[in-house]
Amino acid sequence: MPKPTTIEHVDLDVLEDTLSFYIRTMNIAVSRDLDARLDGCDVARGTGKITTLLLVDSHPGIRPSVIAQIIMKDRSAMGRLIEQMIEHDLLRRQTSASERRAQELYVTPKGAELAAMIRPIVTKQSKDFFSFIAEEEQAQVMDILRRAYRKMVGMTGG
């Protein structure tokens, strides 16, 4: 067998039929594309910042532990992400009035402005990136991935 000199000559071995391989590589490609579209924004590069910003904007007072569960980050990683977003004046943290040990998160005016700016970018990026897949097929894939995700993070309902 000749040595592969281009990607057309590479056999993906067992990866050819491994869903996780395609999910990982798609994640890399989607992330790179989104980062390019958000270049210069405080939420570009890295994982979890966009979701955190949008969740806090949509759910004022949400607890970091809830966001950590949604984005599947451990406590220390979530703490670092929040600190970074506080340093960039996107979020503010407040002690819960009802539970003194609990922290609540709120967007700052700068964070709210950024959330409003990135929502259409994120939506358009997803639509553009997957434009080569028919809408009906996208809906099927979305349904499967949504169900899998909700099961993994412990969400109930649709």
C-alpha positions, -999 to +999 in steps of 0.1 A: +000+000+000+015+034-010+022+060+016-006+086+018+005+119+004-029+136+004-060+132+025-078+114-004-053+085+002-060+082+040-081+054+054-098+065+086-095+030+100-122+024+127-128+062+129-147+060+096-177+045+114-173+063+148-198+090+155-175+106+182-148+112+156-171+132+134-186+151+164-151+161+177-139+172+143-171+191+135-167+209+169-133+220+159-144+233+125-175+250+139-155+266+167-129+280+143-155+294+120-174+311+149-142+324+164-134+340+131-168+357+129-165+369+165-128+380+162-121+409+186-151+402+208-146+393+245-164+360+239-142+347+210-118+319+216-125+292+242-156+273+252-185+284+273-182+321+272-210+326+246-233+302+264-226+317+297-232+353+285-265+343+268-278+323+297-270+351+322-286+377+299-317+355+295-319+344+332-307+372+355-296+358+388-287+323+374-262+304+396-228+294+382-235+258+392-265+257+369-244+271+340-216+247+347-240+218+344-254+231+311-220+237+296-205+206+312-176+224+330-162+215+364-164+240+393-129+253+389-131+258+352-165+276+356-149+298+383-121+308+359-145+315+331-167+337+353-137+356+367-125+363+331-159+376+321-161+398+353-127+412+345-140+421+310-170+438+326-195+414+309-209+399+342-212+408+378-216+384+407-239+390+437-245+370+468-280+356+469-304+373+492-322+341+500-291+319+504-260+336+516-236+310+503-250+310+468-238+333+441-260+348+414-248+362+380-261+393+362-250+409+329-235+443+330-247+469+304-216+460+283-225+423+286-261+429+276-250+449+246-226+422+235-252+395+240-276+414+217-248+418+191-238+381+191-272+365+190-277+371+153-241+363+145-243+329+163-276+321+145-263+332+111-230+313+116-249+280+123-272+285+093-243+294+069-219+267+082-244+239+076-260+253+045-248+223+025-271+201+045-308+202+036-331+219+062-351+187+068-319+167+075-306+195+098-339+193+117-334+155+121-298+159+133-308+188+157-336+166+172-311+137+178-284+159+192-309+179+214-322+147+229-287+133+235-276+166+251-306+170+273-301+134+286-264+140+293-269+171+313-300+159+331-326+183+315-362+171+313-389+181+289-386+194+254 
